[in-house]
Amino acid sequence: MKVLIAGGRGRVGAKVADALEARGVEVVSGGLDDGVDYLAGTGVAEALEGVDTIINVLNTGRFDKDGAVGFFEGSTRTLTTEGLRAGVTHHILLSIVGVGEGDASDVGYYLGKVAQERAVKAGGIPYTIVRSTQFQSYIGVLADQHTVDGTVLAPRDYIQPVDLDELVALLVEVTLEAQPRGEVEIAGPERFHLDDLLRGTLAASGDPRPVVTVESAGTIDAMVPRGAYRVGTVLFPLRDIPVAH
Ligand SMILES: NC(=O)c1ccc[n+]([C@@H]2O[C@H](COP(=O)([O-])OP(=O)(O)OC[C@H]3O[C@@H](n4cnc5c(N)ncnc54)[C@H](OP(=O)(O)O)[C@@H]3O)[C@@H](O)[C@H]2O)c1
């Protein structure tokens, strides 16, 4: 087995690379720092030589619709076109719970992930789309994204964050199994309300930003799995935040 990790030096990609290499799998990292650019199309064919499995953990800082859709769709099309040419038999994509077809809210980044999933499905390579909830270690960043003029604006939507290592373990399992599964989802063992989770997380780190509960832009369960999913076992590290019922 030879695996190309598209985004192999990123936050998720680097962990997946280490875990696969520890199991003796040959791994190629394909990111900008490796001289591979999926938007420009440079270095891609070389990176895919002899590869049978792609793990797509690319990411962009663009949160606007045009930027996010352009990045996720364009990079994925390059990967599938060049991957087919190279004889790749399994395309594994890391996506997000709540961005299935017809599911995503009107957020530009999420619409980019919808377009990415669609490009994987249309790309012709048998695929596994692993949809994860937010990583537990990412909740601080989520607070930043919800901050307007020093105040965190958060709805009481459900959120069920997962431990990043458990998500990495699932990606490794799907890779080694080498049997495309279609779509699978993973979430942590506890469900919270987003406003409670951000309030508790900021308080625990001594962050003075107030968290104000606002009306939800979509449905309360937009960020949590609604069908069958892998349940992580690692509890959220802060233990005094009320769970949602
Ligand atoms: N954060 C969450 O809670 C969460 C939850 C579920 C799913 N996800 C998904 O997880 C995925 C990975 O996130 P992450 O935090 O690991 O991302 P990250 O740390 O930002 O890494 C992104 C990678 O993409 C590479 N890249 C960007 N543009 C490229 C281009 N044009 N050509 C080639 N490589 C390019 C970067 O290469 P360089 O390193 O060389 O710049 C980097 O290795 C994302 O798709 C995200 O939607 C995240």
The ligand as an SDF file (V2000), in Angstrom:
LIG
                    3D

 48 52  0  0  0  0  0  0  0  0999 V2000
  -11.2430   21.6360   12.7080 N   0  0  0  0  0  0  0  0  0  0  0  0
  -12.2220   20.7820   12.9130 C   0  0  0  0  0  0  0  0  0  0  0  0
  -12.7850   20.6860   14.0090 O   0  0  0  0  0  0  0  0  0  0  0  0
  -12.6110   19.8680   11.7680 C   0  0  0  0  0  0  0  0  0  0  0  0
  -13.6560   18.9670   11.9460 C   0  0  0  0  0  0  0  0  0  0  0  0
  -13.9960   18.0970   10.9150 C   0  0  0  0  0  0  0  0  0  0  0  0
  -13.2760   18.1560    9.7240 C   0  0  0  0  0  0  0  0  0  0  0  0
  -12.2640   19.0640    9.5510 N   0  0  0  0  0  0  0  0  0  0  0  0
  -11.5520   19.0820    8.2700 C   0  0  0  0  0  0  0  0  0  0  0  0
  -10.2080   18.6650    8.4590 O   0  0  0  0  0  0  0  0  0  0  0  0
   -9.4840   19.0060    7.2750 C   0  0  0  0  0  0  0  0  0  0  0  0
   -8.0290   19.2620    7.6270 C   0  0  0  0  0  0  0  0  0  0  0  0
   -7.9230   20.3420    8.5260 O   0  0  0  0  0  0  0  0  0  0  0  0
   -6.5180   20.7630    9.1700 P   0  0  0  0  0  0  0  0  0  0  0  0
   -6.8460   21.6060   10.3390 O   0  0  0  0  0  0  0  0  0  0  0  0
   -5.6270   19.5630    9.3330 O   0  0  0  0  0  0  0  0  0  0  0  0
   -5.9150   21.6910    8.0120 O   0  0  0  0  0  0  0  0  0  0  0  0
   -4.5130   22.4790    7.9950 P   0  0  0  0  0  0  0  0  0  0  0  0
   -3.7220   22.2190    9.2400 O   0  0  0  0  0  0  0  0  0  0  0  0
   -4.8300   23.8900    7.6260 O   0  0  0  0  0  0  0  0  0  0  0  0
   -3.7400   21.7600    6.7920 O   0  0  0  0  0  0  0  0  0  0  0  0
   -4.1380   21.9910    5.4570 C   0  0  0  0  0  0  0  0  0  0  0  0
   -3.1470   21.3500    4.5080 C   0  0  0  0  0  0  0  0  0  0  0  0
   -3.5730   21.6620    3.1740 O   0  0  0  0  0  0  0  0  0  0  0  0
   -2.4220   21.9870    2.4070 C   0  0  0  0  0  0  0  0  0  0  0  0
   -2.8000   22.8630    1.2850 N   0  0  0  0  0  0  0  0  0  0  0  0
   -3.5260   24.0120    1.3180 C   0  0  0  0  0  0  0  0  0  0  0  0
   -3.6570   24.5240    0.0680 N   0  0  0  0  0  0  0  0  0  0  0  0
   -3.0240   23.6580   -0.7750 C   0  0  0  0  0  0  0  0  0  0  0  0
   -2.8470   23.6010   -2.1910 C   0  0  0  0  0  0  0  0  0  0  0  0
   -3.3280   24.5450   -3.0250 N   0  0  0  0  0  0  0  0  0  0  0  0
   -2.1320   22.5750   -2.7140 N   0  0  0  0  0  0  0  0  0  0  0  0
   -1.5900   21.6340   -1.8970 C   0  0  0  0  0  0  0  0  0  0  0  0
   -1.7600   21.6050   -0.5560 N   0  0  0  0  0  0  0  0  0  0  0  0
   -2.4650   22.6190   -0.0040 C   0  0  0  0  0  0  0  0  0  0  0  0
   -1.4860   22.6680    3.3790 C   0  0  0  0  0  0  0  0  0  0  0  0
   -0.1620   22.5600    2.8540 O   0  0  0  0  0  0  0  0  0  0  0  0
    1.0840   23.3270    3.5730 P   0  0  0  0  0  0  0  0  0  0  0  0
    1.1670   22.7720    4.9510 O   0  0  0  0  0  0  0  0  0  0  0  0
    2.2610   22.9950    2.7720 O   0  0  0  0  0  0  0  0  0  0  0  0
    0.6880   24.7750    3.5340 O   0  0  0  0  0  0  0  0  0  0  0  0
   -1.7080   21.8400    4.6490 C   0  0  0  0  0  0  0  0  0  0  0  0
   -0.8610   20.7260    4.6690 O   0  0  0  0  0  0  0  0  0  0  0  0
  -10.2430   20.1920    6.6450 C   0  0  0  0  0  0  0  0  0  0  0  0
  -10.7330   19.8280    5.3680 O   0  0  0  0  0  0  0  0  0  0  0  0
  -11.4020   20.4310    7.5960 C   0  0  0  0  0  0  0  0  0  0  0  0
  -12.5880   20.7860    6.9230 O   0  0  0  0  0  0  0  0  0  0  0  0
  -11.9200   19.8940   10.5440 C   0  0  0  0  0  0  0  0  0  0  0  0
  1  2  1  0
  2  3  2  0
  2  4  1  0
  4  5  1  0
  4 48  2  0
  5  6  2  0
  6  7  1  0
  7  8  2  0
  8  9  1  0
  8 48  1  0
  9 10  1  0
  9 46  1  0
 10 11  1  0
 11 12  1  0
 11 44  1  0
 12 13  1  0
 13 14  1  0
 14 15  2  0
 14 16  1  0
 14 17  1  0
 17 18  1  0
 18 19  2  0
 18 20  1  0
 18 21  1  0
 21 22  1  0
 22 23  1  0
 23 24  1  0
 23 42  1  0
 24 25  1  0
 25 26  1  0
 25 36  1  0
 26 27  1  0
 26 35  1  0
 27 28  2  0
 28 29  1  0
 29 30  1  0
 29 35  2  0
 30 31  1  0
 30 32  2  0
 32 33  1  0
 33 34  2  0
 34 35  1  0
 36 37  1  0
 36 42  1  0
 37 38  1  0
 38 39  2  0
 38 40  1  0
 38 41  1  0
 42 43  1  0
 44 45  1  0
 44 46  1  0
 46 47  1  0
M  CHG  2   8   1  16  -1
M  END
$$$$
